[in-house]
């Protein structure tokens, strides 16, 4: 299984996976809350392929639950009091609807991307938030899969926080720089995408 390579790192995953844990996860959480329809206090967030659930610490106003296929990651996260479920993101369906579903650094784990997105649309009442490497996946192709799944609205935002190096000064300004940001994305970094249905009225 792909996730097995992470098992030995589970106990210290959040602390060691990012050069600047707070900046990386806090900025990710900010975009989860604000990109597309904004989340309200008390809204539920289901984090697929969550690792040890480190994102939970940066979404204190939301009801967070995580899903991961690695037993070691699940055990490490539960030991820190995080609500995590051991399951494959391709198969998992929560017992009740979620206001938001997230997938970070894992959309490529989908056995069938359109099928996965359709399943997520079936239990997500608000929005799906995920990251995308635009050099690996064409945004137009992903948009087509989202629309087929029922997500007919899409907002994107560049994400310029490196995982293994500390962020450079002014990265937030660069993220909002329009043409310059698009030029940077041709060689590095990712997009954060929020997809939702206009039928929800949000």
N, C-alpha and C positions, 0 to 999 in steps of 0.2 A: 504494500500500500504506500502511496506517496507520502502520507503523513508520518510514516514510521521514522523518517530521518530527523524529525523534530523531537521525538520522545525523550532523548537523553538530555535535552536542553530545557525541559519543561519547568523545572523547579526555579529557574532564574530567567525565564523567557522574557518577560516584560523588561527586566532590568538590563538585559544584555543584547536584545535584538535591535535596540535603537540607540543612536549616539546621544540623542537628547529626548528621553522618554516623554517628559512633560510637554515640550514644544510639539513633538510629532503627534502624540495622541490627543492633546488638548485641541490642536488645530483640526485634526480629523473629527473629533467630537463636535466642535463648533460647526463644521460643515454638515454633519449629520443633523444637527438641530435646525440650521438656518437655510440650507440650500433646498430650493423647491418649497413646498408648503411647510411652514415652520412647525416644529414640535412644541407641544404644550407641556407644562409640568404634569407628571403622572402618565403621560403617553408611554406605551410599551415599545420597546426596541428589541428585536430578535437579531442577534449577531451571528450569522452563519460563518463557519470556519474561524471561530473566535480565538483560537489558541487558548491561552490561560484566562481570557476574559479581561485583559488589562484595560480595555476601552470603558468598562463599567465604571472605573474610578473617575472618569471624566464626563460622565452623564449622570450626575447625582440627582437631577430632577426627573429623570425618566425611570421607568420600571424595566430593568435590563435583564435579559436572559441570553445565554450564549449556547451555541451548538458546535461541537468539534468532533472529528473522528478519532483523535488521539486520546487514548485512555490516560496517558501521562499528563497531557495538558488539562484534561478534565479534572484529574485528581489535584493538580497544582492549583488550579483556579478555585476549586471547592474548598481547599485548605485555607484560602484567603477570604472565604465567605461569599464567593460569587456564585450566582445561580447558573449552573452549566448542565448541559445534557450531552451525553455521548451518542452521536449519530452522524451519519453521512449527510452532507448538505443536499445531495441529490435525492434523498429519500424522505427527509424529515418534513413532517407537517405538524405544527403546534396544535394543542388541544383547543385553543381559542384564537380569534383573529389578533393580528399585531398592527399597531399604528405605523410602525416602520420596520423594515427588514434591511440589514446591511450585509454586504459581502466585501471584504477587503483582502487584497492580494490572493484571491482564490477563485475568481470567475473562470479561470482556465481549468479548474477542477470539474467543471460541469461535463457530464457525459454527453448531454445534448443541451446546448445552451437555451434554445427556444423552449424546450420542455421544462427545464428548470425555472425559467422566467415565468412560464405559465402557471406552474405550481405555486410559485411565490405570489403571483397576482391573486391567486385564489384565497390566500389567507392574509394579505396585506391590505389594510383599509386606507392607509395614507400613502406612503412612498417607499420605494426601494432606493437605497444609496449604496453605491459601489465605486471602486476605482478601476481605471482602465488605462492600459499602456497604449496610446494611439499609434505607436510604431509597430505594435504587435497585432492589434485588432483595429479594423476600420470602424470608425464611429458610425458610419452609415449602415454597416452590416448589423451592428449591435442595436442601433435604433430600429431597424426593420424587425429584429427579433422582439424587441420591447413592444412595438406596436402590435405585433401578432399576438403577444401575450395579454394585451389590454392596457398597456402603459402608453398612452398617446401623448404625454407631455414629458419633456426632458429638459433639464437644466444642467449645465456643466460648469466646473470651476477648476482652473489649474491648481495643482498641489505641488509646491516647490520646496517642501521640507525633505531633505535627504534622510534615508533611513540610517546609514552607517557613518554619516558625517554631521557635525553640528550645522544648523541652518545658517545661511549667510545673511548679513544685515540687509534689510529692505526687501526680503523675499515676498512679503505681503503686497507691497507696491507692485512688484514685478508680476505677481499673479493677476493683478488687475490692469495690466498694461496693454491689453488688447493684442495688436499685431506683434509686439515684441514677445509676449507670452506665447503666442502661437508659434513663433519662430523657435523659441526655446524648447517647446514640446516636440519639435521635429527631431531633437537630438537627445532629450533627457526629460525625466520626470513624468508625472501621470496626471490624468484628469479625474476629478471626483464628479460622479454623475448622480443626479437625483431624478428618478422616473416615477410618474404617477398617472392616474387616470382622471380625465376631465369629468368623468361621471361621478366622482366623489364630491364635486362641487368645491374643491379647495384649489 
